[in-house]
Amino acid sequence: MKRMRCRLRVLMAEREITQTQLRESLGLGSHTISKLYNNRFDRVDRETIEKLCDYFSIEVGDLFVLKDEE
């Protein structure tokens, strides 16, 4: 079985961005960022995905990946 994983933690680390900096730059809630950062999300709003992809200059497939569940 595969599980969707968000690569937000990796993208932020590569750019040395904190959750606070990201929240302030995008106007997203801290709860939203935390859930994606820690892969504890069930649903993600399309606008949130678009903001993150624009911010990091990436495609959706660079933000979310499907991984085999162990």
Helices and strands as residue ranges (DSSP letters): E 2-6, H 8-15, H 19-26, H 30-37, H 46-56, H 60-63, E 64-68
